[in-house]
Amino acid sequence: MQTTEAGPLALSSGRVPETQEGLLARLAALGIAARTVEHPPLRTVAESKTLRGSLPGAHAKNLFLRPKAPGPYLLVVLEEDRQASVNALLRRLGVPRGQFGSAPELFAELGVLPGAVTPLALVNALPGRVRVAIDRALLDGVQAVHFHPLANTATTALAPEDLLRFLRALGHEPELLDLGPAP
């Protein structure tokens, strides 16, 4: 079980968090081709760029946000070089105010720790608890998108349409954000 200084972390669903192996098996069961590459831990986009190697396609940064008013958490998936104000993103999604979710909230909803945030972690979220919004520029015109498979010690490549299909199969309807062309 994952822990922080505050104590053990648990999923809000009461379920046991999915493992990387379990996630990859779920993708395979849906007929989704996934290529996973192991690497040293990567916590930031900058670290990812230095160790990327030959991973062609789009890469993302993921923001886990908590609205100030009652409502679902938000997972905003952006093209890695996209510069965007959190407040502007929240307003775009119809959320007046919010902030980054805490590490315990992140684990409770997605079953991952900071540095490993990924839309694939929605495998651990109950539908309706986390709203997912994806930068359309991340998906357009690429053969593969890359995400951590629940741990920041690996990167998994999927076809953009397979990512969307996987999220829908989990009961999460992704919202596509039109934020303009990728930088």
C-alpha positions in Angstrom: 0.0 0.0 0.0 1.2 3.5 -0.8 1.9 5.9 2.1 2.7 9.5 2.7 3.9 11.3 5.8 0.2 11.6 6.7 -0.3 7.8 6.6 -1.6 5.1 4.3 -3.3 6.1 1.1 -6.5 4.4 -0.1 -8.8 4.7 -3.1 -12.1 6.5 -2.6 -13.8 3.5 -4.4 -12.6 1.1 -1.7 -11.0 -1.0 -4.5 -7.4 -2.0 -4.6 -5.4 0.1 -7.1 -4.7 -1.5 -10.5 -1.2 -2.6 -11.2 0.8 -1.7 -14.3 0.5 -5.3 -15.4 -3.3 -5.3 -14.8 -3.6 -2.1 -16.8 -1.7 -3.5 -19.7 -3.8 -6.7 -19.6 -7.0 -4.6 -19.7 -5.7 -2.7 -22.8 -4.9 -6.0 -24.5 -8.3 -7.5 -23.6 -9.8 -4.6 -25.5 -7.6 -5.3 -28.5 -5.6 -2.1 -27.9 -2.0 -2.3 -29.0 0.3 -0.7 -26.4 4.1 -0.4 -26.5 5.7 0.1 -23.1 9.2 1.2 -22.4 10.8 1.0 -19.0 13.1 3.9 -17.8 14.4 5.6 -14.7 11.7 7.6 -12.8 10.5 10.7 -14.6 8.6 13.3 -12.7 8.5 16.3 -15.0 8.2 17.1 -18.7 11.8 18.4 -18.7 13.0 15.1 -17.3 10.9 13.2 -19.8 12.5 15.1 -22.7 16.0 14.3 -21.7 15.3 10.5 -21.4 12.8 10.2 -24.2 14.9 8.3 -26.7 13.0 7.0 -29.7 9.4 7.5 -28.6 7.8 9.2 -31.6 4.4 10.8 -31.2 2.8 13.2 -28.8 3.7 13.5 -25.2 1.5 15.0 -22.5 1.5 16.8 -19.2 -1.4 16.0 -16.9 -3.0 18.3 -14.3 -5.1 16.9 -11.5 -7.4 19.7 -10.2 -9.9 20.1 -7.4 -12.8 22.5 -7.9 -13.5 24.9 -5.0 -17.3 24.2 -5.4 -18.7 20.7 -5.0 -18.2 18.6 -8.2 -15.9 16.1 -9.7 -12.2 16.4 -9.7 -10.7 17.3 -13.1 -7.9 15.6 -15.0 -6.7 17.9 -17.7 -4.4 16.3 -20.3 -2.4 18.8 -22.3 0.2 18.6 -25.1 3.5 18.7 -23.2 4.6 22.2 -24.3 1.2 23.8 -23.9 1.3 26.9 -21.7 -2.0 27.4 -20.0 -3.3 29.1 -16.9 -5.0 26.7 -14.5 -7.7 29.3 -13.9 -8.3 29.8 -17.6 -8.6 26.0 -18.1 -11.0 25.8 -15.2 -13.2 28.6 -16.6 -13.1 26.9 -20.1 -14.5 23.8 -18.4 -17.2 25.8 -16.6 -15.6 25.6 -13.2 -15.3 29.0 -11.6 -12.5 28.3 -9.2 -10.2 25.4 -8.3 -6.7 24.4 -7.4 -4.3 21.5 -7.8 -5.4 18.4 -5.9 -3.3 17.1 -3.0 -1.2 14.0 -3.2 -3.7 12.1 -0.9 -6.6 13.2 -3.1 -4.7 12.2 -6.3 -4.1 8.8 -4.9 -7.6 8.4 -3.5 -9.1 9.1 -7.0 -6.6 7.9 -9.5 -4.3 5.5 -7.5 -1.1 7.2 -8.5 1.4 9.5 -6.8 2.6 12.9 -8.0 4.9 12.5 -11.0 2.9 9.6 -12.4 -0.4 11.4 -13.2 -1.9 9.9 -16.4 -5.3 9.5 -18.0 -4.6 5.7 -17.9 -5.1 6.0 -14.1 -8.8 6.5 -14.7 -8.8 2.7 -14.5 -8.9 3.4 -10.7 -11.6 6.1 -10.7 -15.3 5.5 -10.4 -17.2 7.1 -13.3 -18.3 10.6 -12.4 -15.7 11.2 -9.7 -13.0 12.5 -12.2 -13.9 14.5 -15.2 -11.3 14.2 -18.0 -10.5 16.9 -20.6 -7.9 16.3 -23.3 -6.2 18.9 -25.5 -7.3 18.1 -29.0 -3.9 19.1 -30.3 -2.4 16.2 -28.4 -4.5 13.7 -30.4 -4.6 15.3 -33.9 -2.2 14.1 -36.6 -0.1 11.7 -34.5 0.1 7.9 -34.6 0.9 7.6 -30.9 0.4 9.3 -27.6 2.6 8.5 -24.6 1.6 8.2 -21.0 2.9 6.6 -17.8 1.2 3.3 -17.1 0.4 4.1 -13.5 4.1 4.5 -12.5 6.7 7.0 -13.7 9.2 4.3 -14.4 7.7 3.4 -17.8 6.0 5.1 -20.8 3.2 3.4 -22.8 2.4 4.4 -26.4 -1.2 4.1 -27.7 -3.0 5.2 -30.8 -5.0 8.4 -29.9 -8.3 6.7 -30.9 -7.4 3.7 -28.6 -6.9 6.1 -25.7 -10.4 7.5 -26.2 -11.8 4.0 -26.6 -10.2 2.8 -23.4 -11.5 5.8 -21.4 -15.0 5.3 -22.7 -14.8 1.5 -21.9 -14.1 2.5 -18.3 -17.1 4.8 -18.2 -15.3 8.1 -18.6 -16.3 10.3 -21.5 -13.4 12.5 -22.4 -14.0 16.1 -23.3 -11.9 17.4 -26.1 -10.5 20.9 -25.6 -9.8 23.1 -28.6 -7.0 25.3 -27.3 -5.5 26.0 -30.7 -2.5 24.5 -32.5 0.2 22.8 -30.4 3.2 25.0 -29.7 
